[in-house]
Amino acid sequence: MASGFELVPITPQKTDPAWKHCQMFKNGDKIHLKCLYCGKLFKGGGIHRIKEHLAGHKGNACTCFRVPQEVRLLMRQSLDGSATKRRRKEKIDEVISNITQPSNHVGLFANQVELNSELELVPVHTDSLEPNQSFLVNSKGRADKNKVRRKRQKEQNISIEVLDVTHLNTLLSSERRTDHVDMAIARFLYDIGAPLDSVKSDYFQPMIDAIAFAGPEAVGPSYHNLRGPILKNILEEVKGDFGKFASACEKTGCSLMVEKWSTTTGGAFLSFLIYCPEGTILWKTFDASDYINSSDSLVEVLKQVVEEVEKKIGEKNVLQVITSGEENFCIAGKKLMEMIPSLYWTPCADECIDLILKDFAELDWIRSTLKQAQSMTRFIYNHSAVLNLLRRYTFGKDIIEPGESQFVTNFLTLRRIVDHKPNLQSMVTSPDWMECLHSKDPAGLDLLDHVSSQTFWASCTLITHLTNPLLRLLKIVRSEKRAAMGYVYAGIYRTKEAIKKELMKKEEYMIYWNIIDRRLSKTWCSPLHSAGFFLNPKFFYSVEGDMPVDVMSGMFDCIERFVSDTKVQDKIMKEITLYKTISGDLSRKIAVRARDTLHPAEWWSTYGGGCPNLSHLAIRILSQTCSSSGCRNLKIPFEQIHNTRNWLEQRRLNDLIFVQYNLRLRIKYNLEKDPIDPMAPETGNVVEDWVTGKDIHMQEGEIPDWTALDPLSVSSESLGSVADETEELGTGFDDSEIFTGTKCEDDSTGEDNTGNQQ
């Protein structure tokens, strides 16, 4: 904030709901308002302009794109209410101005003015007046037009006041009804111990709407109906979704994703999910406790499920099986490729990237920086006064960003802290900080030291530059809305390129390259990724010189594995020549422009008509996902099946899990968009090192008080859409060192060489 701006507290007299979502500053005699979410400063227009800004109304204010949805809705309702009130008043004005006052209204006016007037008011017959006129005249017969006008306006105001009181009563009644509903829902959720993030479900509001539509006579379903006929109906509804998946798989093929789930009692379950561009659906799940540790048993199970799926969607339509990179799954996967030569086994890309981040975090200088940052957040998030102060200076944003794993959380949060560096520095140099009792605590003094340290910030910034490409790639491979196979190889290239540009010295950047290569060679190396790069026109046409040998080799391997007919193989090789020379429709200007805008599978579907065989293969390869871990946060309660011994009940519970799993897969995208409070239980153990107060010592007599937290909307900054992430991969691939994967002779992690990287 520029010098001269003085923060002005917002008094309780300011009752407009928008005041809770902005800050007020005074600059001389002028008042400015600042949005808490995007930081936009308004130098005029008052609270109404802030409200339009938050509501996203076009007109006098730009739209805030960071405001939580519930706040935007509240602002729109407030604006709609004001507009309705204004229109009602205008209508009353119009009606009153057009209605001729009948003579029997004179008594009302006479009673209203008799205390303030010495005139004797008598009615004038309306037939002696002009149309639409009615006057009160004095005893001498002269019309007092001004007095009539004033009395008519007073009558108008009285009518409006009556309507406003009625409207106010309606609003109060509506608020009381809302509070009643909120309390009833809260009692139910608290009573059954349901996770409070249940209200984020896309099925929650439709349930409320259905109850409201049914009216006061609505009666909820019985326990036995939920276990019986209702479950049966929804089971049939969910199974009906499989039809569209089956038809889509005939064109694009599909990936069979295998997820391992461990129960608290030591059991293990396997879930088999089918992915295609239409989405993801659960095929089956069962208890695998007896054979999960045997690769021979696993390969038989994998083979059986592949055959079951292909009977439903067509032979050779399962292009790959994705599993964990654990040793027994690796052995089983390689055996599966020998048994079924028309598919690939690939380890989960998400898991591989997570392991790379884990290795990065274990380097001494990175581990030390993370510990310093974690000590800061533990102090902040265990004292309500300090957390309130932080959120005021970050405009309601958190500096912790929960990820899918502990290591992803580490680097997402460090990036968030770097983004809020100016806000943190403003906070610890403010009078508010000096007045805070906790600023003199040892942890508070450490916080001040870290935020004021240039060495700390230099280390944080370097770490974010080294890990941001991996976090971007992680977001790409997790996406189920946009198949990632055409982007993975380029993502690894860009990661190495960014590290090389950041560190420049070979002995320094090879430390990180070796970590990446070691993980890729051990757990994640598939010709599918090379073929995806080759078939993505955006990348294919931006390679300088000849295509790398490993990319061409991967492409040839895919042709041989997915196309059994040798004549079709030869046709594909001829069409690859047309692809290289940009012949036919591939050379059209519209096709060239579309390389950067269309998903590569869509590009081939649109412009690949001159290469029908290559186009068919390209669409199938580019339509595949690379990760199976996107379903891990669905929190499926497998324990209830494992602990049930009755065969009939086990079957019922299996169907219940099938329904629950697939319903959650339907709404998975929306759940991911919702902001997460880093202190909430649903964040699990991934944020433990950032919020657990293990080294925080409360002052004598101090009791942590969560109710003292300011009622600010906790929201996460958007990391951008998947389309934006893939666009950042850019074009231009000309570094032969990255393609060849040259390594240093010393293949150590090089922890001793990192001292000068800070």
DAHU-V943688 format. One line per field, one symbol per residue. ss: DSSP state (h for helix, s for strand, l for the rest). burial: # if it has 9 or more other C-alpha atoms within 8 Angstrom, else .. Layout:
BEGIN
ss=???
burial=???
END
This chain:
BEGIN
ss=lllllsssllllllllhhhhhssssssllsssssslllllsslllhhhhhhhhhhlllllllllllllhhhhhhhhhhhhhhhhhhhhhhhhhhhhhhllllhhhhhhhhhhhllllllllssllhhhlllllllsslllllslhhhhhhhhhhhhhhhhhhhhhhhhhhhhhhhhhhhhhhhhhhhhhhhhlllhhhhhlhhhhhhhhhhhhhllllllllhhhhhlhhhhhhhhhhhllhhhhhhhhhhhlssssssssslllllsssssssssllssssssssslllllllhhhhhhhhhhhhhhhhhhhllllsssssslllhhhhhhhhhhhhhllllsssslhhhhhhhhhhhhhllhhhhhhhhhhhhhhhhhlllhhhhhhhhhhlllsllllllllhhhhhhhhhhhhhhlhhhhhhhhllhhhhhlhhhhlhhhhhhhhhhhlhhhhhhhhhhhhhhhhhhhhhhhhhlllllllllhhhhhhhhhhhhhhhhllhhhhhhhhhhhhhhhhhhlllhhhhhhhhhlhhhhllslllllhhhhhhhhhhhhhhlllhhhhhhhhhhhhhhhlllhhhhlhhhhhhlllllhhhhhhhhhhhhhhhhhhhhhhhllllllhhhhhhllllhhhhllllhhhhhhhhhhhhhhhhhhhhlhhhhhhlllllllhhhllllhhhhllllllllllllllhhhllllllsllllllhhhhhhlllllsllhhhhhllllllllllhhhlhhhl
burial=....#............##.#######...########...#....#.#########...####..#...######.##.........#..##.........#..#..##..........####.#......#######....#...#..#....#...#............................#...........#..#......#.............##...##..##..#...#..################..#...###########.####..#.##...#..#.###..##..#..##..##.##########..##########....####################.#####.##.####################.###########..#############.##.######....##.#..#...######.##....############.############..##################.###...##########.##..##################.##.......#####.#######....##.##..##.##...#.###...##.##....######.###.#.#################........##.##......##..#############.#...#....#.#....#..##..##....#............#....###.....#..##..#........#..........#....#...#
END
